Amino acid sequence: GIPGGLLSGALFQYPGLLMMSLAGLGAAEVLIDPADWLRGLSAGLSAGGVALVVDACIGLCKKICVDDDTMGLCLVSACVAFHCSAHA
C-alpha cells in the first residue's frame, strides 16, 4: 500500500543521499585549490556531458520536427530561450 511505497522510496533514495553528501564533504577540501590534472578531468567530463545533451537534443528534434513548420518553430523558440537566458 501507500506506507510500503513511501518506505521503499525512502530506502531507495537515502543511501544515495548519504553517499553523495559524504562525497561532497570530501571533495570540498580537494576542490578549494584543485590540481591541474583535476581541472583537466573536470573540463573533459564537462565537454562529454555537453556532447551527450546535444546528441539527445538532435535525436529529439529528428523525432518531433518532421516538417518545416515545426523546425522553424523549434528554432525560433530555442533562439528566444537562449536570448532570454543570456540577458537574465
Secondary structure, 3 states (H helix, E strand, C coil): CHHHHHHHHHHHHHHHHHHHHHHHHHHHHHCCCCCHHHHHHHHHHHHHHHHHHHHHHHHHHHHHCCCHHHHHHHHHHHHHHHHHHHCC
